[in-house]
Amino acid sequence: MRRMRRIGIAVGIGLGMHAAFAVAVGSMAWGLATGLQQPLAARSLEPDSAWWAWLGNVLLLAQFPLLHSWLLTRSGQRLLAALMPGGHGRTLAPSTYVVVGSLQLSATFWLWQPSGIVWHQPTGWTGAVQWSLFAAAWLFLVKALYDAGLGLQTGFAGWWALLRGRAVDYGPLPTSGLFARCRQPIYLGFALVLATAPTWSPDWLLLAVLWIAYCVVGPRWKEARWARIHGTRFLAYRQRVPYFLPRLGTRTEP
């Protein structure tokens, strides 16, 4: 009975987590493609250009990086471990982290209050170039997630470990692929996706500026966690590989 309950929790969390992740990615892609002018939820504030609507948008933008980074701290990890039922919180922490981040992303794009102002929409051959750059940025981000370990980055590692009754396999420190060029290719890919959004608006500009700034600063919390987990191996890696902008030319050996 206990084993079946554990399996049921694992499968339930896995299905819910992957559904939330898919919705979050789709919401972000749609929001950026439309310049955040077509929110997925009904608007509740009028007029859209009122100062309190913009304040709400800023709060939506702030909640994602602040909570996302805090959850990487020791206190945040303890909270993640306490959120899941059945005493399995520590095992499910990678999945819980993805669930929380997915809900945060979805909330940002579903609850956004649009300005109604569009500066530029992609058309003609220049529009084709913009869409191509946007797609290339997404591919770069997927490659970075793959190099970091898709199981961990998508939350699969957590519920799968619980399903098998094993500890989570966090894998080694990622140092190959894009991680041989820079230490934070996932955040770089996220920034590129934001920067290449094909529809330009004040809404997009606000989001891009704030979240790209987070992409540059936020990984410091992640690297502090890496230093705790990997110790001298990470310190040596940090000495060899640049932080954010990739090193071109000869590949750095791990």
C-alpha positions as CSV (number, residue, x, y, z in Angstrom):
1,M,0.0,0.0,0.0
2,R,2.8,2.4,0.9
3,R,4.6,1.6,-2.4
4,M,1.4,2.2,-4.4
5,R,0.8,5.5,-2.7
6,R,4.4,6.6,-3.5
7,I,3.9,5.6,-7.1
8,G,0.6,7.4,-7.3
9,I,2.2,10.6,-5.9
10,A,5.1,10.4,-8.3
11,V,2.8,9.9,-11.4
12,G,0.4,12.6,-10.3
13,I,3.2,15.1,-9.7
14,G,4.8,14.2,-12.9
15,L,1.7,14.7,-15.0
16,G,0.8,17.9,-13.4
17,M,4.4,19.3,-13.6
18,H,4.9,18.5,-17.3
19,A,1.5,20.0,-18.1
20,A,2.3,23.2,-16.1
21,F,5.7,23.4,-17.9
22,A,4.1,23.0,-21.3
23,V,1.5,25.7,-20.6
24,A,4.3,28.1,-19.2
25,V,6.5,27.7,-22.3
26,G,3.5,28.1,-24.6
27,S,2.3,31.2,-22.7
28,M,5.7,32.8,-22.9
29,A,6.1,32.1,-26.6
30,W,2.7,33.5,-27.4
31,G,3.2,36.5,-25.2
32,L,6.5,37.5,-26.7
33,A,5.3,36.8,-30.3
34,T,2.4,39.2,-29.8
35,G,4.3,41.9,-27.8
36,L,2.2,41.0,-24.8
37,Q,-0.8,42.6,-26.4
38,Q,-3.0,39.6,-26.4
39,P,-3.1,38.2,-22.8
40,L,-4.5,34.7,-22.4
41,A,-6.8,35.7,-19.4
42,A,-9.6,38.2,-19.5
43,R,-8.6,41.7,-18.6
44,S,-9.8,42.9,-15.3
45,L,-8.3,46.4,-15.2
46,E,-9.4,49.4,-17.3
47,P,-8.0,51.4,-18.8
48,D,-5.0,49.3,-19.6
49,S,-2.7,52.3,-19.6
50,A,-3.5,53.4,-16.0
51,W,-0.6,53.6,-13.7
52,W,-2.0,50.9,-11.4
53,A,-2.1,48.5,-14.4
54,W,1.6,49.2,-15.0
55,L,2.3,48.7,-11.3
56,G,0.6,45.4,-11.5
57,N,2.7,44.5,-14.5
58,V,5.9,45.4,-12.7
59,L,4.9,43.3,-9.8
60,L,4.3,40.3,-12.1
61,L,7.8,40.8,-13.6
62,A,9.4,41.1,-10.2
63,Q,7.8,38.0,-8.7
64,F,9.4,35.6,-11.1
65,P,13.1,36.4,-10.7
66,L,12.9,37.1,-6.9
67,L,11.2,33.8,-6.0
68,H,13.0,31.8,-8.7
69,S,16.4,32.9,-7.3
70,W,15.4,32.6,-3.6
71,L,14.3,29.0,-4.1
72,L,17.9,28.2,-5.0
73,T,19.0,29.3,-1.5
74,R,19.1,26.9,1.5
75,S,16.0,28.4,2.9
76,G,14.3,28.1,-0.4
77,Q,15.3,24.5,-0.7
78,R,13.8,23.8,2.7
79,L,10.5,25.3,1.6
80,L,10.5,23.2,-1.6
81,A,11.0,20.1,0.5
82,A,8.1,21.0,2.8
83,L,5.6,21.6,-0.1
84,M,5.1,18.1,-1.2
85,P,3.0,15.4,0.6
86,G,4.0,12.1,2.1
87,G,7.5,13.0,3.3
88,H,8.8,13.0,-0.2
89,G,9.5,16.7,-0.5
90,R,13.3,16.4,-0.7
91,T,13.1,13.9,-3.6
92,L,10.5,15.9,-5.4
93,A,12.3,19.2,-5.0
94,P,13.5,19.4,-8.6
95,S,9.9,18.8,-9.8
96,T,8.5,21.3,-7.3
97,Y,10.9,23.9,-8.4
98,V,9.7,23.5,-12.0
99,V,6.1,23.6,-11.0
100,V,6.5,26.8,-9.1
101,G,8.5,28.4,-11.9
102,S,6.0,27.3,-14.5
103,L,3.1,28.8,-12.5
104,Q,5.1,32.0,-12.1
105,L,5.7,32.3,-15.9
106,S,2.1,31.5,-16.7
107,A,0.8,34.1,-14.3
108,T,3.1,36.8,-15.8
109,F,1.7,36.3,-19.3
110,W,-1.9,35.4,-18.5
111,L,-2.4,38.3,-16.1
112,W,-0.5,40.9,-18.0
113,Q,-2.4,44.2,-18.7
114,P,-1.5,45.3,-22.2
115,S,-0.8,48.9,-23.1
116,G,-2.5,48.6,-26.5
117,I,0.6,50.2,-28.1
118,V,2.5,48.4,-30.8
119,W,5.7,49.9,-32.2
120,H,6.5,47.2,-34.8
121,Q,5.1,44.0,-36.2
122,P,7.2,41.6,-38.3
123,T,6.3,41.7,-42.0
124,G,7.9,41.0,-45.3
125,W,11.5,39.7,-45.5
126,T,12.6,41.6,-42.4
127,G,9.8,39.9,-40.5
128,A,11.0,36.5,-41.8
129,V,14.5,37.4,-40.4
130,Q,13.0,38.3,-37.1
131,W,11.0,35.1,-36.8
132,S,14.1,33.1,-37.7
133,L,16.2,34.8,-35.0
134,F,13.4,34.2,-32.5
135,A,13.3,30.5,-33.4
136,A,17.1,30.3,-33.3
137,A,17.0,31.8,-29.8
138,W,14.6,29.1,-28.7
139,L,16.8,26.4,-30.2
140,F,19.8,27.8,-28.4
141,L,17.8,27.7,-25.1
142,V,16.7,24.1,-25.7
143,K,20.3,23.1,-26.5
144,A,21.5,24.7,-23.2
145,L,18.8,22.8,-21.3
146,Y,19.9,19.6,-22.9
147,D,23.5,20.2,-22.1
148,A,22.6,20.9,-18.5
149,G,20.5,17.7,-18.3
150,L,16.9,17.7,-19.4
151,G,15.8,15.4,-16.7
152,L,16.8,17.9,-14.0
153,Q,15.9,21.1,-15.9
154,T,12.4,19.9,-16.8
155,G,11.8,18.4,-13.3
156,F,11.6,14.8,-14.6
157,A,14.5,13.7,-12.3
158,G,12.4,14.4,-9.2
159,W,9.2,12.4,-9.8
160,W,11.1,9.7,-11.7
161,A,13.4,9.1,-8.7
162,L,10.4,8.9,-6.4
163,L,8.6,6.5,-8.8
164,R,11.7,4.1,-8.6
165,G,12.2,4.6,-4.9
166,R,15.6,6.1,-5.3
167,A,17.5,9.3,-4.5
168,V,17.6,12.0,-7.2
169,D,20.5,11.8,-9.6
170,Y,21.6,15.4,-10.0
171,G,24.4,14.4,-12.2
172,P,27.9,16.0,-12.5
173,L,28.6,19.6,-12.8
174,P,27.8,20.5,-16.5
175,T,31.0,21.5,-18.3
176,S,30.5,20.2,-21.9
177,G,28.5,21.5,-24.9
178,L,27.5,25.1,-24.4
179,F,28.8,25.0,-20.9
180,A,32.3,24.7,-22.2
181,R,31.8,28.2,-23.8
182,C,30.1,30.0,-20.9
183,R,28.9,29.0,-17.4
184,Q,25.3,30.2,-17.8
185,P,24.1,29.3,-21.3
186,I,20.5,28.7,-20.0
187,Y,20.2,32.3,-18.8
188,L,21.9,33.5,-22.0
189,G,19.4,31.6,-24.1
190,F,16.5,33.0,-22.0
191,A,17.9,36.5,-22.6
192,L,18.2,35.9,-26.3
193,V,14.6,34.7,-26.5
194,L,13.5,37.9,-24.8
195,A,15.7,40.1,-27.0
196,T,14.6,38.6,-30.3
197,A,10.8,38.8,-29.7
198,P,9.5,39.8,-33.1
199,T,6.7,42.2,-32.0
200,W,7.9,45.4,-30.3
201,S,5.9,47.3,-27.7
202,P,6.4,49.2,-24.5
203,D,5.3,46.1,-22.7
204,W,7.9,43.9,-24.4
205,L,10.6,46.5,-23.7
206,L,9.8,46.7,-20.0
207,L,9.8,42.9,-19.7
208,A,13.0,42.4,-21.8
209,V,15.0,45.0,-19.9
210,L,14.0,43.8,-16.4
211,W,14.3,40.1,-17.2
212,I,17.5,40.3,-19.2
213,A,19.0,42.2,-16.2
214,Y,17.9,39.3,-14.1
215,C,19.5,36.8,-16.5
216,V,22.9,38.6,-16.0
217,V,22.6,39.0,-12.2
218,G,20.4,36.0,-11.1
219,P,22.9,33.2,-11.9
220,R,25.0,34.4,-9.0
221,W,22.6,32.5,-6.6
222,K,22.9,29.4,-8.8
223,E,26.6,29.5,-8.8
224,A,26.7,29.9,-5.0
225,R,24.7,26.6,-4.9
226,W,27.1,25.0,-7.3
227,A,30.0,26.0,-5.2
228,R,28.4,24.4,-2.1
229,I,27.6,21.2,-4.1
230,H,30.7,20.8,-6.3
231,G,33.3,22.6,-4.3
232,T,36.8,22.8,-5.8
233,R,35.6,21.3,-9.1
234,F,33.3,24.3,-9.7
235,L,35.9,26.7,-8.5
236,A,38.3,25.3,-11.1
237,Y,35.6,25.4,-13.8
238,R,34.9,29.1,-12.9
239,Q,38.5,30.0,-13.5
240,R,38.5,28.4,-16.9
241,V,35.1,29.4,-18.4
242,P,33.6,32.9,-18.7
243,Y,30.4,33.7,-16.8
244,F,27.8,34.9,-19.4
245,L,29.2,35.8,-22.8
246,P,30.6,32.7,-24.6
247,R,34.2,32.2,-25.3
248,L,34.8,31.9,-29.0
249,G,37.6,29.9,-30.7
250,T,39.3,27.0,-29.0
251,R,37.0,25.0,-26.8
252,T,37.9,24.8,-23.1
253,E,38.5,21.3,-21.9
254,P,36.6,20.2,-18.8
